Amino acid sequence: MFVPRSAFGRFSKTAVAAVNSIQLARSLLALVGSLITLCVVGAAQPLNINVTEFPITLPAPTPPWAQLWGLTLGPDGALWFTESGKNDIGRITSSGTVTFYSLPPDVGGLTGCQPASTICAPWSITTGPDGALWFTGALEIGNLTTGGTARLFPLVGNPVGITSGPDGALWYTRLSPPGISGTGFVGRITTSGVMTEYAVKSGIPESIITGPDGALWFVISGYGFGRITTYGSLTEYSVPSLGHVGLADYGSPFAVGPDGAFWFGSGQGQIGHMTTAGVYTEFHAGTAQVSGIAEGPDGAMWFTVFGSELGRIRTSGLVTFYNTPSWTTGPIVLGADGALWYGEMSNSIIARVQIPSRTGVLSHIAAGAGWTTVATLVNTSTAAVPLTVAFHNDDGSALSLPVTITNQGATQTTTSASVSDTINPNATLLISIGDVSAPLAWGWADVDGTGPLGGYAIFRYTPQTGSPSEGTVPLQTQFPSSFTLPYDNTAGFSMGVALANLSTSTANITATMWDVNGNQLGTENFTVAGSGHTAFTLPQQWALTAGQQGIIQFQSNATGGIAGLGLRFSPFGTFTSVSTILP
């Protein structure tokens, strides 16, 4: 950062202080660098996930082949699940309380039912537009109110997947019964039980979901995908390189991601990605087969596998695995409590996974070459909060720094691009970032936790001569797309700004400037890399603000929001920070 020399020309009695201020500003200019437009994908950051398992004890009598199958978020905020081969549907609250509701005896297809038989039901389950739970039985579509009243609608053939459509009806897939030509059908059923069906020619239809384009999309086993509009116009798409798309019966191996595209398990150890325009991409995801997939609270896709692991894949394709106490084989959904829930089918376990999501942002950190930053994070809640603090460079990549963590009297020193820990109720976590003798480094910090946190960071510059200066960065817990900064570039003072792009995609930022009387001075545009950071002094960046007082509004076009901080430099060789104004 640079404060123009002309800003100090009038202060002959403070010439030494003016020189020190210029050196300080130049140091900070080197610290924050210039605008970056290149997005660099960094290494995966570890997440401090917390898995809680709830064993499910089925009501007697329980056949040996009974197993948990479908899982969905209910209209009451609880999770509802099916048990294949057992005439029950279960409900589990966020605290783990389980209740079972009996179904009519023919739903499970118990006559002749054997392990892995196609007539062991119920299977898939979803919440309908009428506030009831709708499920696929052995030879019927059924619904169950949250009060436990069940209704059945008979079918000719085995239904598989079911979802709530955008037209206020339920849509399902089913197999053709033995001896009847055709491979299967996509059906529509109103909440009063009126059915309409459409033949699928290319293969067996399996899981079905509502796409981002307002149509219904479904998996065609061994072939590709199908799309049907709410008016019944059906199109089938062949994907020759496509492997087996998960196990559609589990209820969620096929999901829409935050990028508006489809994500699914594709063969052994692969994750498939397909846009509504048919552009198909495949990502390697270990060796285990995917059994369920859903969008998590952190904007990534999470998936279950045939193994003791839980997978996470970012929209960029970066995959991370996390060990779990038991196998995760089964469906996975996002709960009303912000946690992920999955059903482990073979052991009849339902697990709750608390995943840290963004709880706050420190829009500016500085370390090395005389700079240090100390972050103070506080948990004022009644529950422990696991958290991860990830450091980002100006270009959005991971920023590895020396850190010292102090928690509950214990101190640990390491060098890392992230810190994972747990803050107990009413406790404080201190993170000292950087070594004053190390090379210069700067950027911002993303704080992800399983609950709300408060706090701030103080960044300090200690010159070789003169007094240190400090600035305070509040832990910003709101993430709007704009903020306003008051500025004062008069009487030898100079205002700067530090800005973090909280989106993973490049943000185009529009800066609109006004003077102290409310007259608009102009607008300027610049870009910041995905997960990137930038900082500069206003008079140097935009000469029209020199010698002016007023406000500047920064507006981002990217989703995810922005965070910012003002940096005020004096003609006396010191600086301080200025909070921004959020909408």
C-alpha positions as CSV (number, residue, x, y, z in Angstrom):
1,M,0.0,0.0,0.0
2,F,1.2,3.5,-0.8
3,V,0.1,6.8,0.7
4,P,0.9,9.6,-1.9
5,R,3.8,11.9,-0.8
6,S,1.6,14.9,-1.5
7,A,-0.5,13.9,1.4
8,F,2.3,14.6,3.8
9,G,3.8,17.8,2.1
10,R,1.9,20.1,4.4
11,F,3.2,18.6,7.6
12,S,6.9,19.8,7.8
13,K,6.9,19.5,11.6
14,T,6.1,15.8,11.3
15,A,8.5,15.0,8.5
16,V,9.9,12.0,10.3
17,A,6.4,10.7,11.1
18,A,5.4,11.2,7.5
19,V,8.4,9.1,6.2
20,N,7.5,6.4,8.7
21,S,3.9,6.4,7.5
22,I,5.0,6.1,3.9
23,Q,7.2,3.1,4.8
24,L,4.4,1.6,6.8
25,A,2.0,2.0,3.9
26,R,4.5,0.6,1.4
27,S,5.0,-2.4,3.7
28,L,1.3,-3.0,3.7
29,L,1.1,-2.5,0.0
30,A,3.7,-5.3,-0.4
31,L,1.6,-7.3,2.1
32,V,-1.7,-7.2,0.4
33,G,-0.5,-7.1,-3.2
34,S,-2.6,-6.2,-6.2
35,L,-5.8,-7.4,-7.7
36,I,-5.8,-11.1,-8.6
37,T,-8.0,-12.6,-11.3
38,L,-6.5,-16.1,-11.6
39,C,-8.4,-18.8,-9.6
40,V,-6.1,-21.4,-8.2
41,V,-7.6,-24.5,-6.6
42,G,-6.0,-25.3,-3.3
43,A,-5.5,-28.6,-1.4
44,A,-8.5,-30.0,0.5
45,Q,-9.0,-28.6,3.9
46,P,-9.6,-31.1,6.7
47,L,-13.1,-30.9,8.3
48,N,-13.7,-31.7,11.9
49,I,-16.8,-33.8,11.3
50,N,-18.7,-35.4,14.2
51,V,-20.6,-38.7,13.6
52,T,-23.2,-40.0,16.0
53,E,-24.8,-43.4,15.4
54,F,-28.3,-44.5,16.4
55,P,-28.8,-48.3,16.3
56,I,-32.3,-49.1,15.1
57,T,-34.1,-51.9,16.9
58,L,-36.9,-53.2,14.7
59,P,-40.2,-54.2,16.2
60,A,-40.8,-58.0,16.4
61,P,-41.2,-60.2,14.5
62,T,-38.3,-59.2,12.4
63,P,-37.3,-61.4,9.3
64,P,-33.6,-62.0,8.9
65,W,-33.6,-60.2,5.5
66,A,-35.2,-57.0,6.9
67,Q,-32.9,-53.9,6.4
68,L,-33.1,-50.2,6.4
69,W,-33.6,-48.9,2.8
70,G,-35.0,-45.5,2.1
71,L,-34.5,-42.2,4.1
72,T,-36.1,-38.8,3.7
73,L,-36.6,-35.5,5.5
74,G,-40.2,-35.4,6.7
75,P,-42.5,-32.4,6.8
76,D,-42.2,-32.3,10.6
77,G,-38.4,-31.9,10.6
78,A,-37.7,-35.5,11.6
79,L,-36.2,-38.2,9.4
80,W,-38.4,-41.0,8.1
81,F,-37.1,-44.3,6.9
82,T,-38.3,-47.6,5.4
83,E,-37.3,-51.1,6.4
84,S,-37.3,-53.4,3.4
85,G,-39.1,-56.7,4.1
86,K,-40.7,-55.3,7.2
87,N,-44.2,-53.7,7.3
88,D,-43.0,-50.7,9.2
89,I,-41.9,-47.1,8.5
90,G,-39.8,-45.4,11.1
91,R,-39.3,-41.9,12.3
92,I,-36.2,-40.6,14.1
93,T,-35.8,-37.2,15.7
94,S,-32.6,-35.1,15.8
95,S,-32.0,-36.4,19.3
96,G,-32.3,-40.1,18.2
97,T,-35.8,-40.9,19.4
98,V,-37.3,-43.6,17.2
99,T,-41.0,-44.4,16.5
100,F,-42.4,-47.1,14.2
101,Y,-45.7,-47.1,12.3
102,S,-47.1,-50.3,11.0
103,L,-48.3,-50.7,7.4
104,P,-50.8,-53.2,5.9
105,P,-49.2,-56.7,5.6
106,D,-49.0,-56.8,1.8
107,V,-46.7,-53.8,1.6
108,G,-43.5,-55.8,2.4
109,G,-44.3,-58.6,-0.1
110,L,-43.5,-61.0,2.7
111,T,-44.9,-64.1,0.9
112,G,-41.8,-65.7,-0.7
113,C,-39.6,-62.7,0.2
114,Q,-36.0,-63.6,0.4
115,P,-32.8,-61.5,1.0
116,A,-32.1,-59.2,-2.0
117,S,-35.5,-60.2,-3.6
118,T,-37.0,-57.5,-5.8
119,I,-40.3,-57.8,-3.9
120,C,-38.9,-57.0,-0.4
121,A,-40.4,-53.6,0.3
122,P,-41.1,-50.9,1.2
123,W,-38.3,-49.1,-0.7
124,S,-38.0,-45.4,-1.5
125,I,-39.7,-42.7,0.6
126,T,-40.3,-39.0,0.0
127,T,-42.4,-36.2,1.5
128,G,-45.4,-35.4,-0.7
129,P,-47.0,-32.0,-1.4
130,D,-49.8,-32.9,1.0
131,G,-47.5,-33.2,4.0
132,A,-47.7,-37.0,4.0
133,L,-44.9,-39.6,3.5
134,W,-45.1,-41.4,0.2
135,F,-43.3,-44.7,-0.4
136,T,-43.0,-47.5,-2.9
137,G,-44.3,-50.9,-1.7
138,A,-44.1,-54.4,-3.2
139,L,-47.0,-53.8,-5.7
140,E,-48.3,-50.4,-4.7
141,I,-47.7,-46.8,-4.0
142,G,-48.5,-45.9,-0.4
143,N,-48.7,-42.9,1.8
144,L,-48.5,-42.4,5.6
145,T,-49.5,-39.3,7.5
146,T,-47.3,-38.0,10.3
147,G,-50.1,-39.3,12.6
148,G,-49.6,-42.9,11.4
149,T,-52.6,-43.4,9.0
150,A,-51.7,-45.3,5.9
151,R,-53.3,-45.6,2.4
152,L,-52.3,-48.0,-0.5
153,F,-52.7,-47.6,-4.2
154,P,-52.2,-50.9,-6.1
155,L,-50.0,-51.2,-9.1
156,V,-49.2,-53.9,-11.7
157,G,-45.4,-54.3,-11.3
158,N,-42.8,-53.3,-8.8
159,P,-42.4,-49.6,-8.1
160,V,-38.8,-48.5,-7.3
161,G,-38.1,-44.7,-6.9
162,I,-40.5,-41.9,-5.9
163,T,-40.3,-38.1,-5.6
164,S,-42.5,-35.1,-5.2
165,G,-42.9,-33.3,-8.5
166,P,-43.1,-29.6,-9.2
167,D,-46.8,-30.0,-10.3
168,G,-48.2,-31.0,-6.9
169,A,-48.2,-34.7,-7.8
170,L,-45.9,-37.7,-7.0
171,W,-43.8,-39.2,-9.7
172,Y,-42.4,-42.8,-9.5
173,T,-40.6,-45.5,-11.5
174,R,-41.7,-49.1,-11.8
175,L,-40.6,-52.4,-13.4
176,S,-42.7,-54.3,-15.8
177,P,-44.1,-57.5,-14.2
178,P,-42.9,-60.9,-15.5
179,G,-44.5,-61.9,-18.8
180,I,-45.4,-58.3,-19.8
181,S,-43.3,-56.7,-22.6
182,G,-41.4,-53.5,-21.9
183,T,-38.8,-52.7,-19.4
184,G,-40.6,-50.3,-17.2
185,F,-42.6,-47.1,-16.7
186,V,-42.5,-43.7,-15.2
187,G,-45.7,-42.8,-13.4
188,R,-47.6,-39.9,-12.0
189,I,-49.9,-40.2,-9.1
190,T,-52.0,-37.4,-7.6
191,T,-52.5,-37.1,-3.9
192,S,-56.0,-38.5,-4.4
193,G,-54.6,-41.6,-6.1
194,V,-55.2,-40.9,-9.9
195,M,-52.3,-42.6,-11.9
196,T,-50.9,-42.0,-15.3
197,E,-48.0,-44.0,-16.7
198,Y,-45.5,-43.6,-19.5
199,A,-43.4,-46.5,-21.0
200,V,-39.6,-46.5,-20.9
201,K,-38.1,-48.3,-23.8
202,S,-34.3,-48.3,-23.3
203,G,-33.9,-50.0,-19.9
204,I,-35.1,-50.3,-16.4
205,P,-36.0,-47.0,-14.7
206,E,-34.7,-46.6,-11.2
207,S,-34.3,-43.5,-9.0
208,I,-36.2,-40.3,-10.0
209,I,-35.8,-36.7,-8.9
210,T,-37.0,-33.2,-9.9
211,G,-34.4,-31.5,-12.0
212,P,-33.4,-27.8,-11.9
213,D,-35.3,-27.3,-15.2
214,G,-38.7,-28.3,-13.7
215,A,-38.7,-31.7,-15.4
216,L,-38.4,-35.1,-13.8
217,W,-35.1,-36.9,-14.4
218,F,-34.5,-40.6,-13.8
219,V,-31.8,-43.2,-14.1
220,I,-32.2,-45.9,-16.8
221,S,-30.1,-48.9,-15.6
222,G,-27.4,-49.9,-18.1
223,Y,-28.3,-47.1,-20.5
224,G,-28.3,-43.6,-19.2
225,F,-30.9,-41.1,-18.1
226,G,-34.5,-40.2,-18.9
227,R,-36.3,-36.9,-18.8
228,I,-40.0,-36.4,-18.6
229,T,-41.9,-33.1,-18.4
230,T,-45.0,-32.7,-16.2
231,Y,-47.0,-32.9,-19.5
232,G,-45.6,-36.4,-20.2
233,S,-43.1,-35.6,-22.9
234,L,-40.4,-38.3,-22.4
235,T,-36.8,-38.3,-23.8
236,E,-34.2,-41.0,-23.1
237,Y,-30.5,-40.2,-23.2
238,S,-27.8,-42.8,-23.8
239,V,-24.5,-42.3,-21.9
240,P,-22.3,-45.1,-23.4
241,S,-19.4,-44.6,-20.9
242,L,-21.8,-44.6,-17.9
243,G,-21.3,-47.4,-15.4
244,H,-23.8,-48.5,-12.8
245,V,-25.5,-45.4,-11.2
246,G,-25.3,-46.2,-7.5
247,L,-28.2,-48.4,-6.2
248,A,-31.3,-46.4,-7.0
249,D,-33.5,-48.3,-4.5
250,Y,-31.7,-46.6,-1.6
251,G,-33.5,-43.3,-2.4
252,S,-30.7,-40.8,-3.1
253,P,-27.8,-41.9,-5.3
254,F,-28.9,-39.3,-7.8
255,A,-29.1,-35.6,-6.7
256,V,-29.0,-32.0,-7.9
257,G,-26.0,-30.1,-6.7
258,P,-25.4,-26.5,-5.9
259,D,-24.2,-25.9,-9.4
260,G,-27.6,-26.9,-10.9
261,A,-26.2,-30.1,-12.3
262,F,-26.8,-33.8,-11.5
263,W,-24.4,-35.8,-9.3
264,F,-24.4,-39.5,-8.9
265,G,-22.4,-42.7,-8.4
266,S,-21.1,-44.0,-11.7
267,G,-19.6,-47.4,-11.5
268,Q,-16.9,-48.6,-9.2
269,G,-15.2,-45.7,-7.5
270,Q,-16.6,-43.0,-9.8
271,I,-18.7,-39.9,-9.3
272,G,-20.6,-38.7,-12.3
273,H,-21.6,-35.1,-13.1
274,M,-24.0,-34.1,-15.8
275,T,-25.6,-30.8,-16.8
276,T,-29.2,-30.6,-18.1
277,A,-27.6,-30.0,-21.5
278,G,-26.1,-33.5,-21.3
279,V,-22.4,-32.5,-20.7
280,Y,-21.0,-35.5,-18.7
281,T,-17.9,-35.5,-16.5
282,E,-16.6,-38.3,-14.4
283,F,-14.4,-38.0,-11.2
284,H,-12.4,-40.7,-9.6
285,A,-13.6,-41.3,-6.0
286,G,-11.5,-44.1,-4.5
287,T,-12.4,-47.7,-5.0
288,A,-15.7,-48.2,-3.2
289,Q,-19.0,-48.1,-5.0
290,V,-21.2,-45.1,-4.2
291,S,-24.6,-45.9,-2.6
292,G,-26.0,-42.5,-1.8
293,I,-25.3,-38.8,-2.6
294,A,-26.7,-35.5,-1.4
295,E,-25.8,-31.8,-1.1
296,G,-24.3,-30.9,2.3
297,P,-24.6,-27.7,4.3
298,D,-21.2,-26.6,3.0
299,G,-22.1,-26.5,-0.7
300,A,-20.2,-29.7,-1.5
301,M,-21.7,-33.1,-2.4
302,W,-21.4,-35.9,0.2
303,F,-21.7,-39.5,-0.6
304,T,-21.9,-42.9,1.1
305,V,-20.1,-46.0,0.0
306,F,-19.8,-49.8,0.5
307,G,-17.2,-49.2,3.3
308,S,-16.4,-47.4,6.5
309,E,-16.0,-44.0,4.8
310,L,-18.0,-40.9,4.0
311,G,-17.0,-39.0,0.9
312,R,-17.1,-35.3,0.0
313,I,-16.6,-33.9,-3.5
314,R,-16.5,-30.2,-4.3
315,T,-18.0,-28.9,-7.5
316,S,-14.5,-28.6,-8.7
317,G,-14.1,-32.4,-8.5
318,L,-11.8,-32.4,-5.4
319,V,-12.6,-35.5,-3.3
320,T,-12.0,-36.1,0.4
321,F,-12.8,-39.1,2.5
322,Y,-13.6,-39.3,6.3
323,N,-13.5,-42.5,8.4
324,T,-16.7,-43.5,10.0
325,P,-17.4,-46.0,12.9
326,S,-19.4,-48.4,10.7
327,W,-20.2,-48.9,7.0
328,T,-22.1,-46.0,5.4
329,T,-23.9,-48.1,2.8
330,G,-27.3,-46.6,2.2
331,P,-29.1,-43.3,1.5
332,I,-28.0,-39.9,2.7
333,V,-30.0,-36.7,3.1
334,L,-29.6,-33.2,4.6
335,G,-31.6,-32.8,7.8
336,A,-33.6,-29.8,9.1
337,D,-30.9,-29.4,11.8
338,G,-28.2,-28.7,9.2
339,A,-26.6,-32.1,9.7
340,L,-26.3,-34.9,7.2
341,W,-28.0,-38.1,8.0
342,Y,-27.3,-41.5,6.4
343,G,-28.8,-45.0,6.9
344,E,-26.5,-47.9,7.2
345,M,-28.6,-50.7,5.7
346,S,-26.8,-53.9,6.7
347,N,-26.5,-53.0,10.4
348,S,-29.8,-51.0,10.7
349,I,-28.0,-47.8,11.9
350,I,-28.9,-44.2,11.3
351,A,-26.1,-41.8,11.7
352,R,-26.0,-38.0,12.2
353,V,-23.0,-36.2,10.7
354,Q,-22.4,-32.7,12.0
355,I,-20.4,-30.9,9.3
356,P,-18.8,-27.5,10.0
357,S,-20.4,-24.8,7.8
358,R,-19.3,-21.2,7.5
359,T,-20.0,-19.5,10.8
360,G,-17.8,-16.5,10.4
361,V,-15.1,-14.8,8.3
362,L,-11.9,-12.9,9.2
363,S,-11.6,-10.7,6.2
364,H,-7.9,-9.9,6.7
365,I,-4.9,-11.6,8.3
366,A,-1.2,-10.7,8.1
367,A,1.9,-12.6,9.1
368,G,5.7,-12.4,8.8
369,A,8.1,-9.5,8.1
370,G,7.0,-7.7,11.3
371,W,3.4,-8.7,11.1
372,T,1.4,-11.1,13.4
373,T,-2.3,-11.9,13.8
374,V,-4.0,-13.4,16.8
375,A,-7.5,-14.7,16.4
376,T,-9.9,-15.0,19.4
377,L,-12.9,-17.3,18.9
378,V,-15.5,-17.7,21.6
379,N,-18.3,-20.3,22.1
380,T,-21.2,-18.8,24.2
381,S,-23.6,-21.7,23.5
382,T,-24.4,-24.6,25.8
383,A,-22.9,-27.2,23.4
384,A,-19.3,-27.9,22.3
385,V,-18.6,-26.6,18.7
386,P,-16.1,-28.4,16.5
387,L,-14.6,-26.0,14.0
388,T,-12.1,-25.6,11.2
389,V,-10.3,-22.3,10.4
390,A,-8.9,-22.3,6.9
391,F,-6.4,-19.7,5.6
392,H,-6.6,-18.4,2.0
393,N,-4.1,-16.6,-0.2
394,D,-5.0,-13.7,-2.4
395,D,-5.5,-16.1,-5.3
396,G,-7.8,-18.3,-3.3
397,S,-5.3,-21.1,-2.7
398,A,-4.6,-22.6,0.7
399,L,-2.2,-20.4,2.7
400,S,0.1,-22.5,5.0
401,L,1.3,-20.5,8.1
402,P,3.0,-21.2,11.4
403,V,0.3,-21.2,14.1
404,T,0.1,-21.7,17.8
405,I,-3.3,-22.9,19.2
406,T,-4.2,-22.4,22.8
407,N,-7.3,-24.2,24.0
408,Q,-8.3,-25.1,27.6
409,G,-4.8,-24.3,28.8
410,A,-3.1,-26.6,26.3
411,T,-0.8,-25.1,23.6
412,Q,0.1,-26.7,20.3
413,T,2.4,-25.2,17.6
414,T,2.4,-26.4,14.0
415,T,2.5,-25.1,10.4
416,S,-0.7,-25.6,8.4
417,A,-3.2,-24.1,6.1
418,S,-6.0,-24.9,8.6
419,V,-6.7,-25.5,12.2
420,S,-9.3,-28.0,13.5
421,D,-10.3,-28.0,17.1
422,T,-13.4,-28.0,19.4
423,I,-14.4,-25.1,21.7
424,N,-16.3,-26.2,24.8
425,P,-19.3,-24.1,26.1
426,N,-18.3,-20.6,27.2
427,A,-14.6,-21.4,26.3
428,T,-12.2,-19.4,24.3
429,L,-9.8,-20.6,21.5
430,L,-6.7,-18.5,20.7
431,I,-4.9,-18.9,17.4
432,S,-1.6,-17.0,17.0
433,I,-0.8,-16.8,13.3
434,G,2.6,-16.2,11.8
435,D,6.2,-15.5,12.9
436,V,7.4,-11.9,12.7
437,S,10.8,-13.1,11.4
438,A,9.2,-15.3,8.6
439,P,8.6,-14.1,5.1
440,L,5.6,-11.9,4.5
441,A,2.2,-13.6,4.0
442,W,-1.4,-12.3,4.0
443,G,-4.9,-13.3,3.1
444,W,-8.1,-14.1,5.0
445,A,-9.5,-16.8,7.2
446,D,-12.7,-18.9,6.8
447,V,-14.2,-20.1,10.1
448,D,-16.4,-23.2,9.7
449,G,-18.2,-24.6,12.8
450,T,-21.1,-26.8,13.8
451,G,-22.6,-24.0,15.8
452,P,-22.5,-20.2,16.2
453,L,-19.2,-18.5,17.3
454,G,-18.1,-15.0,18.1
455,G,-14.7,-13.3,18.1
456,Y,-12.2,-11.2,16.3
457,A,-8.6,-11.1,15.2
458,I,-6.0,-8.4,15.9
459,F,-3.2,-7.9,13.3
460,R,-0.1,-6.0,14.5
461,Y,2.8,-4.4,12.7
462,T,6.0,-3.9,14.7
463,P,8.5,-1.6,12.9
464,Q,12.2,-1.7,13.6
465,T,11.9,1.8,15.1
466,G,8.8,3.5,16.4
467,S,5.6,2.2,18.0
468,P,3.6,-0.8,16.9
469,S,0.2,-0.4,15.3
470,E,-2.8,-2.7,15.5
471,G,-6.0,-3.3,13.6
472,T,-9.0,-5.3,14.7
473,V,-10.9,-7.6,12.3
474,P,-14.4,-8.6,13.6
475,L,-15.6,-12.1,13.0
476,Q,-18.1,-11.3,10.3
477,T,-21.1,-13.7,10.7
478,Q,-23.3,-12.2,7.9
479,F,-22.3,-12.8,4.3
480,P,-24.1,-10.3,2.1
481,S,-23.2,-9.5,-1.5
482,S,-22.4,-5.9,-0.6
483,F,-21.0,-3.6,2.1
484,T,-20.3,0.1,2.6
485,L,-17.1,1.7,3.8
486,P,-16.9,5.3,5.1
487,Y,-13.6,6.9,4.0
488,D,-11.6,10.0,4.9
489,N,-8.7,10.9,2.6
490,T,-8.2,14.4,4.0
491,A,-5.7,16.1,6.2
492,G,-3.0,13.6,5.4
493,F,-5.0,10.5,6.3
494,S,-5.6,7.7,3.7
495,M,-8.2,5.0,3.7
496,G,-7.6,1.5,2.5
497,V,-9.8,-1.6,2.1
498,A,-9.3,-5.3,2.5
499,L,-11.9,-7.5,0.8
500,A,-12.4,-11.3,0.7
501,N,-14.5,-13.1,-1.9
502,L,-16.5,-15.8,-0.1
503,S,-17.6,-17.5,-3.3
504,T,-15.6,-20.3,-4.9
505,S,-16.0,-18.6,-8.3
506,T,-14.4,-15.3,-9.5
507,A,-16.3,-12.3,-8.3
508,N,-16.8,-9.1,-10.3
509,I,-16.9,-6.3,-7.8
510,T,-18.5,-2.9,-8.6
511,A,-17.3,0.0,-6.4
512,T,-19.6,3.1,-6.3
513,M,-18.2,6.2,-4.7
514,W,-19.9,9.2,-3.2
515,D,-18.5,12.4,-1.5
516,V,-19.4,13.7,1.9
517,N,-22.4,15.6,0.4
518,G,-23.9,12.5,-1.2
519,N,-22.7,13.4,-4.8
520,Q,-21.7,10.3,-6.8
521,L,-18.1,10.5,-7.9
522,G,-18.1,7.5,-10.1
523,T,-18.0,3.7,-10.3
524,E,-15.1,1.3,-10.8
525,N,-15.0,-2.5,-11.5
526,F,-12.5,-5.1,-10.5
527,T,-12.3,-8.9,-10.0
528,V,-11.3,-11.1,-7.1
529,A,-10.4,-14.8,-7.5
530,G,-12.7,-17.5,-6.2
531,S,-12.0,-17.7,-2.4
532,G,-9.5,-14.9,-3.0
533,H,-8.6,-11.6,-1.3
534,T,-7.4,-8.2,-2.2
535,A,-6.5,-4.9,-0.5
536,F,-5.4,-1.4,-1.6
537,T,-5.5,2.3,-0.6
538,L,-8.4,4.2,-2.1
539,P,-6.5,7.2,-3.4
540,Q,-3.9,5.1,-5.1
541,Q,-6.5,2.8,-6.7
542,W,-9.0,5.5,-7.6
543,A,-7.6,9.0,-7.8
544,L,-11.0,10.6,-7.7
545,T,-11.2,9.8,-4.0
546,A,-8.0,11.7,-3.1
547,G,-8.7,14.6,-0.8
548,Q,-12.3,13.5,-0.4
549,Q,-14.6,12.2,2.4
550,G,-17.6,10.0,1.8
551,I,-18.6,6.4,1.3
552,I,-17.9,3.6,-1.1
553,Q,-20.3,0.7,-1.7
554,F,-18.8,-2.6,-2.9
555,Q,-21.2,-5.0,-4.7
556,S,-20.3,-8.5,-5.8
557,N,-22.1,-10.5,-8.5
558,A,-21.0,-13.9,-7.2
559,T,-23.0,-16.1,-4.8
560,G,-21.5,-16.6,-1.4
561,G,-21.0,-13.0,-0.5
562,I,-18.1,-10.8,0.4
563,A,-16.4,-9.6,3.6
564,G,-14.4,-6.4,4.1
565,L,-12.5,-4.2,6.5
566,G,-11.3,-0.6,6.3
567,L,-7.7,0.3,7.0
568,R,-7.0,3.9,8.0
569,F,-3.4,5.3,7.7
570,S,-2.4,8.5,9.5
571,P,0.3,11.0,8.7
572,F,2.0,10.0,12.0
573,G,3.2,6.6,10.9
574,T,0.4,4.6,12.5
575,F,-2.7,2.8,11.2
576,T,-6.0,1.4,12.6
577,S,-8.9,-0.5,11.3
578,V,-12.5,0.7,10.4
579,S,-15.5,-1.6,10.4
580,T,-17.6,-1.8,7.3
581,I,-21.4,-1.2,7.2
582,L,-23.4,-4.3,6.2
583,P,-26.9,-4.0,4.6
